[in-house]
Amino acid sequence: MSQLHGFRDRVERAIRLTEQLNARPYDDQDAIRATWAELTGQPIDETFRLIPPVYSDHGINIRLGRNVFINQGCRLNDIGGIEIDDDVMIGPSVSLITSGHPVDPSRRRSGITAAPIRIGRNAWIGASAMILQGVTVGADSVIGAGSVVTHDVPPATVAVGAPARMVRRID
């Protein structure tokens, strides 16, 4: 029961802090960064930019590099951990979903599956893309708008569709 209580406490904390974050005006990036630092428990580089609103279920499992941009309406489900390298751009309404439930119906309501998402340096994640648990997006890659990424994307690759598939390499 204490494990469930700790889980609930972390979720309630993240909801409270994202509500505060989402009340900040865009032109007060210092306040946005300060609230983001509190949410994640990590120091935040002054080059970080965020357009609220943003949503997270834990916050404490998100790691950001330098010069990261997150556009409005993003969902960062970070139970499994999210690592975003330097110079990454994340479009509006992107979802990074690191957890789910077991497929087995007898375990579905009693368990959670989770695996980290890693986004490599200088990647660009297009509007409304969804990246699922356990996926690594390679450096310099582009994920097309609306794509659903279920498998790793190699570096310097354009991937699009649902499920996302590689359509070309970036030279």
N, C-alpha and C positions, 0 to 999 in steps of 0.2 A: 504493500500500500504506500510506503514512503517513496518508492520509485515513481509511482503514479502522481503523488503529491508534488514531488520535485519537478516532474514534467509539466504539470499544470501551472506551477509557479513560474517556470521559465516562459511558457506560452503567454500567461497573463502579463508578465513583465514586458515581453516583446510587443504585445498589443498596446499596452500603455505608452511605451516609448515611441512606437510608430505613430500613434495618435498625436503625440507631441511633435514629432518630426513633421507630420503632414500639416500641422497648423502653422509651421514656419513659412514665411514668404520666401519665394525663390531668391530675391535680391539680398537675403540675409544668409549667405553661404556660410559665414562663420558660425551662426546658430545651428544651421543644418549639420555642419561637420561636428560640432560639439555634441549634438544629440545622437548623431550616427556613432560617434566614438563611445558614448554611453551605451548605446544599443549593442554594439559589437564587442565592447571591452577592449578595444584596440586603439592606439593612436592613429589619427587620420591625417594623411598628407594634405597640405594646403592646395594641391592641384586637383583634389577630388571635387567633382561636381555632381549634384543630384537635383532633379526636378521632382518635387513631391507631387502626388502621393507615392508612397512605397509601402509594401507590406512584407512582414517577416514573421515566422512562427517561433523563432528563438533568438536570432540576431548574433548570439555569441559564437556561432560557428561560421562566420563570414570573415574572410581575409581579403583585403584589397591591396593592390600595388599602387604605384604612382600614376597620376594623370588618368584616372578612371572616370568615365562619364556614365551615369545611369539616368535615363529619361523617365518620364512620368508613368505611373500606373504599373510598375514592375512588382512581381511577386517573387520573393526570395525565400523559399521553403528550405531552410538550412539545417535540418536535423542531421543529415549526413555530412555536412560540411560543404562550403563553397569557397573556392580559391579563384580569385580574379587577378591576373597579372597586370603589369604596367600597360598603359596606353589602350586599354580596352574601351570600346563604346558599346553600350547596351541601349537598344531602341525602346520606344514606348511599348508598354504592355507586355514585356517579355516575362516569361515565367521560368524560373530555375527551380526544379522540383527534385529534391534529393531523397524523398521518402515516398512510400506507398504502403500497401497492405498485401499480405500473402494472397496468392491466387486461390489456394485451397480454402473452400468455403468454411470448413470447420475451424480454421485459424484466422480468418479474415478480420474478425472484430477484436481479436485478442492480441494481434501482433502488428509490428511495423517493420517494413524492410527499409533499409537506407544505405546509400553509397554516395561518396562525394562527387561533386561536379567541379571540374577544373577548366578554366578558360585561359588559354595561352596569350602571351604578349601580342598586342596590336590586333586582336580579333575584333570583329564587328558583328554583333548579334542584331539582326533586323527586327523590325516592329512585329509584335505579337508572336514571336518564335517561342517555342517551348523546348527546354532542354531537360531531359529526364535523368534520374539517378544513375550514377556510375559513369557518366559520359565525360570525356576529355575533348575539348575543342582546341585544336592545335594553333600555334602561333600564326599570325597573319591570315587566318581563315575568315571567311564570311559565311554567316548563316542567313539564308534568305528569309524575308518577311513571311510570317505564318508557318514556318517550318516546324516539324516535330522531330527533334533529334533524339534517337534512341540508341545510337552507337557512336563510338569515337569518330571524330573528324580529323584527318591528318593535317599537318601544318600546310599553310598556303593553298587552301582548297576552298572552293565555293560549293556549299551544300544547300539544297533546296528540297521542299516537298514534305509530304507526310506519308510514310516516314521519310526523313531527309536522306537524300542520296547525293553523292559527289557528282557535280556536273562539269567541273573543270578545275585545273590547277591554276594557281596564280604565279606568273613568272616574275 
